[in-house]
Amino acid sequence: MEFRQLHYFVKAAETMNFTEAAAAVFITQSTLSQQIKQLEEELGMLLFDRIGKHVRITEAGHVFLTHARKILLAVQKSKQAISELNNAATGELNVGVSYAFTSSLFPVLAPFSTKYPGIKIFIASDNHEELEKKLRLAELDLIVAYHNESDDEDLEMQPLFSSSIVMVVAKNNPLAQLKSVNLKQLSELELILPGKGFSSRMFINELFYKNKMSLNIKIELNDVHSLLLLVQEGEWATILNEKTLIGWDKLVAIPIAGQEVKKQSYILWQKGVYRKKAAILFTEQLMATMNN
């Protein structure tokens, strides 16, 4: 069994098309077919059913795919580890960020890139489920998100900070003078709110439902950066985690009277997996920026 055969097999399993898989690994279709056939002969089981020009992965193929991916990942991580011995502050870093956390990450990126110009950063925004799936497949090095405690044995959760859920308005908004805001006042305001998957949105929905009150929502969007720009330039208000305002000097956080709720943010890692030097440096910068 050869390393390249595992690579060819995984690519074929991902594409379910030998022609497409062969092109992706820069070999001919006949070579790929031959290598997978040799692999099947060595294993003594078919990994694919060939149906005309189409292929379908077998039950044995599904089982073998899990192990093949782990082997390829282990080789990739070992190469990365050796590379980083010579290049401690270079390479690529893949960071997953929940939609609610995207804007909070901005203050970290510029100082980190200035300090470590040799590290190229890729940011992926998605919901928790998709981000964790990508982390387990090693498509991400770490995740930064507001999250509940998890019992997942394959994930390690490193606490980052806790943040109160507050009303947010522009500094030049008359509401900025308030020491706090109650639910009745909130119900009378025109609000821009994040989508229903956000922790702050879940909190405010549950709070108003419990008190049999309605929200006056004028705009709803999942891009927190755009949301804050609208609040900053207009007379609207929103409800978010207070730490989201890091770097937004023209916005003010106002507590919700009698309803203090803190949400915890975490850095999520896959347990037992080698951590890139770049990832460790990034989390150090993240902790320093967020906990100032």
NUKOLZA-803135 format. One line per 8 residues: their letters; for each residue x, y, z of C-alpha. Coordinates in steps of 0.001 Angstrom, whole numbers, plus 500000, padded with zeros to 6 digits. Each point is the difference from the previous one (the first is absolute). Layout:
<sites>
A = X Y Z ~ ... .
</sites>
This chain:
<sites>
MEFRQLHY = 500000 500000 500000 ~ 501459 503343 498944 ~ 499364 503518 501229 ~ 499063 501183 496512 ~ 497350 497257 499723 ~ 498327 501342 503131 ~ 500085 503494 498526 ~ 498449 498811 496733 .
FVKAAETM = 497335 498007 501837 ~ 498946 502928 502240 ~ 499752 502357 497043 ~ 497905 497455 498076 ~ 497727 499522 503023 ~ 499525 503765 500325 ~ 499176 500562 496325 ~ 498274 496669 499205 .
NFTEAAAA = 501498 500436 496547 ~ 503251 498351 498906 ~ 500556 502470 497149 ~ 499586 503022 502279 ~ 502121 498406 502741 ~ 502801 499168 497558 ~ 500074 503590 498734 ~ 500135 501300 503589 .
VFITQSTL = 503111 497920 500796 ~ 501595 500566 496570 ~ 500008 496414 498700 ~ 498091 498178 497294 ~ 496700 498291 500730 ~ 501470 496620 499060 ~ 502842 500463 502506 ~ 497580 500938 502761 .
SQQIKQLE = 497732 497046 499208 ~ 502979 497640 500017 ~ 501313 501293 503331 ~ 496586 499686 501670 ~ 499612 496488 498572 ~ 503384 499015 501504 ~ 498842 501432 503319 ~ 496778 497966 499840 .
EELGMLLF = 501955 496828 499199 ~ 502278 500561 502982 ~ 497027 500611 502305 ~ 498013 497142 498534 ~ 496824 502073 499667 ~ 498487 502387 497477 ~ 500165 503654 501007 ~ 497796 501176 497111 .
DRIGKHVR = 497155 498532 497998 ~ 500490 500758 496302 ~ 496675 500602 498279 ~ 500663 500899 496377 ~ 501873 503297 500056 ~ 498907 500706 503567 ~ 501535 498859 503300 ~ 498470 499610 503445 .
ITEAGHVF = 501925 499445 503209 ~ 499337 496691 501754 ~ 499511 499330 503704 ~ 503630 498865 500180 ~ 500964 503194 498191 ~ 498258 502131 502630 ~ 501856 498204 502805 ~ 503346 500255 498221 .
LTHARKIL = 499419 503696 499181 ~ 499929 500940 503685 ~ 503348 498336 500631 ~ 501582 501236 496769 ~ 499155 503601 500910 ~ 501582 499580 503429 ~ 503177 498629 498447 ~ 500225 502841 497484 .
LAVQKSKQ = 499335 502530 502760 ~ 502722 498491 502190 ~ 502501 500245 497135 ~ 498942 503583 499270 ~ 500375 501001 503654 ~ 503402 498326 500281 ~ 501221 501919 496940 ~ 498626 503208 501486 .
AISELNNA = 501766 499311 503298 ~ 503353 499454 498282 ~ 499515 503090 497840 ~ 499273 502153 503027 ~ 503276 498984 501626 ~ 501687 502072 497317 ~ 497260 502600 499503 ~ 498425 500722 503372 .
ATGELNVG = 497935 502974 498841 ~ 499054 499084 496437 ~ 497397 497854 498277 ~ 496223 500015 499763 ~ 497411 500327 502755 ~ 496336 499038 499539 ~ 497701 501575 502585 ~ 496288 499250 500291 .
VSYAFTSS = 497798 502766 501404 ~ 496330 499850 500903 ~ 497858 502691 498394 ~ 499527 501746 503354 ~ 503745 500232 500560 ~ 501134 501258 496580 ~ 500118 503702 500866 ~ 501764 499307 503315 .
LFPVLAPF = 502908 498437 498133 ~ 500850 503115 497965 ~ 502087 501753 502716 ~ 502278 496939 500168 ~ 500811 499585 496320 ~ 501967 503184 499270 ~ 502423 499818 502953 ~ 500519 496268 499485 .
STKYPGIK = 500782 500375 496290 ~ 502377 502864 500754 ~ 501791 497963 502645 ~ 500110 496770 497942 ~ 500027 500980 496305 ~ 501049 496494 498976 ~ 496713 498454 501152 ~ 497113 499953 497512 .
IFIASDNH = 496579 499949 501680 ~ 496803 498523 498568 ~ 496779 500909 501840 ~ 496880 497836 499554 ~ 496657 501187 501426 ~ 497213 497473 500525 ~ 497600 498579 502577 ~ 501281 497897 502918 .
EELEKKLR = 499093 496642 498472 ~ 501805 500609 496710 ~ 503053 501482 501701 ~ 500365 497009 502336 ~ 499636 497629 497060 ~ 502835 501804 498180 ~ 502141 499984 503144 ~ 499628 496217 500320 .
LAELDLIV = 500978 499605 496336 ~ 503097 502181 500637 ~ 498760 502615 497543 ~ 500303 502484 502883 ~ 502768 500366 502579 ~ 497743 501545 502645 ~ 496574 501570 500524 ~ 499116 503212 501837 .
AYHNESDD = 496365 500244 501070 ~ 497427 500702 502661 ~ 499166 496499 501106 ~ 498369 497925 502706 ~ 502032 497483 501986 ~ 500421 496804 498022 ~ 500444 496364 500973 ~ 501597 499128 496647 .
EDLEMQPL = 502996 497852 500824 ~ 501839 500987 496805 ~ 499824 503781 500600 ~ 501911 502116 502492 ~ 498432 503304 501019 ~ 502325 502769 501152 ~ 498075 502841 501720 ~ 500610 503384 498378 .
FSSSIVMV = 497740 502555 501681 ~ 496465 500526 501255 ~ 497842 502812 498661 ~ 496737 501596 501112 ~ 497112 500340 497581 ~ 499190 503716 499675 ~ 498151 502560 497923 ~ 502287 501848 497574 .
VAKNNPLA = 499485 503483 498539 ~ 502152 502700 498419 ~ 501665 502504 502347 ~ 498075 502858 498396 ~ 496678 498208 500549 ~ 497963 501564 502859 ~ 499603 496484 501442 ~ 503753 499928 500639 .
QLKSVNLK = 499383 502062 503157 ~ 497996 497207 501638 ~ 501600 498124 502923 ~ 497878 496960 499150 ~ 496991 499064 497882 ~ 496939 497974 501030 ~ 497886 497638 497924 ~ 497194 502496 499442 .
QLSELELI = 502459 502511 498571 ~ 501533 497323 497786 ~ 496597 499000 498652 ~ 499424 503589 498814 ~ 503300 500298 498117 ~ 500690 499262 496348 ~ 502549 497196 500121 ~ 502543 498478 497669 .
LPGKGFSS = 500621 496460 501210 ~ 502289 497145 499004 ~ 498517 496777 498648 ~ 498261 497430 502146 ~ 503092 497797 500354 ~ 501866 502638 502031 ~ 500260 499607 503782 ~ 498895 503607 500607 .
RMFINELF = 496972 499523 497720 ~ 499020 496787 501781 ~ 500264 501814 503326 ~ 497817 502948 498989 ~ 497399 497777 498287 ~ 499650 497828 503114 ~ 499898 503054 502272 ~ 497198 501724 498091 .
YKNKMSLN = 498054 496765 499532 ~ 500160 499327 503748 ~ 498724 503508 500744 ~ 497313 499813 497268 ~ 501436 503007 498182 ~ 500819 500688 496344 ~ 503103 501339 498289 ~ 499930 502733 497366 .
IKIELNDV = 502538 498537 497555 ~ 500713 502179 496975 ~ 503022 498189 498583 ~ 501418 496522 500564 ~ 503388 498856 498639 ~ 502780 497554 500813 ~ 502942 502262 499183 ~ 500877 501565 503356 .
HSLLLLVQ = 502466 502457 498475 ~ 497324 501411 497674 ~ 497504 500022 502849 ~ 502294 502115 502176 ~ 500675 502388 497129 ~ 496250 500575 499613 ~ 499605 500655 503728 ~ 503013 502321 500018 .
EGEWATIL = 498702 502088 497093 ~ 496300 499993 500893 ~ 497572 500288 502900 ~ 499329 496299 500393 ~ 500949 497806 502937 ~ 501110 496386 500125 ~ 500609 497298 502608 ~ 503361 498210 500011 .
NEKTLIGW = 502790 498629 502146 ~ 501879 502976 501459 ~ 503439 498741 498891 ~ 498815 500309 496397 ~ 500577 503745 500392 ~ 503789 499698 500331 ~ 501401 502541 497543 ~ 496644 501760 499470 .
DKLVAIPI = 500669 503297 501797 ~ 496865 501716 498673 ~ 497649 497460 501605 ~ 498766 499698 503589 ~ 498889 496942 501989 ~ 497002 500448 502306 ~ 499077 497288 502554 ~ 496540 498421 499887 .
AGQEVKKQ = 498519 500655 503445 ~ 499553 496891 502138 ~ 500983 497686 497163 ~ 503761 499582 500220 ~ 501031 496969 498001 ~ 503605 499142 499207 ~ 500948 497829 497043 ~ 503292 498106 499999 .
SYILWQKG = 502299 499900 496998 ~ 502516 497248 499327 ~ 502853 498948 497802 ~ 499220 496457 498813 ~ 502726 497503 499110 ~ 499918 496420 498843 ~ 501422 497830 502780 ~ 503119 497990 499386 .
VYRKKAAI = 500902 501884 496809 ~ 503277 501848 499478 ~ 499565 503763 500430 ~ 501781 502192 497502 ~ 502379 502599 501352 ~ 497989 502583 498040 ~ 496803 498934 501804 ~ 501640 500323 503407 .
LFTEQLMA = 501353 503467 499152 ~ 496576 501063 498720 ~ 498210 498900 503177 ~ 502551 501867 502104 ~ 499263 503174 498026 ~ 496260 499317 500257 ~ 500120 499560 503779 ~ 502093 503144 500444 .
TMNN = 497683 502130 497839 ~ 496704 498722 501374 ~ 500971 500106 503660 ~ 501479 503505 500067 .
</sites>
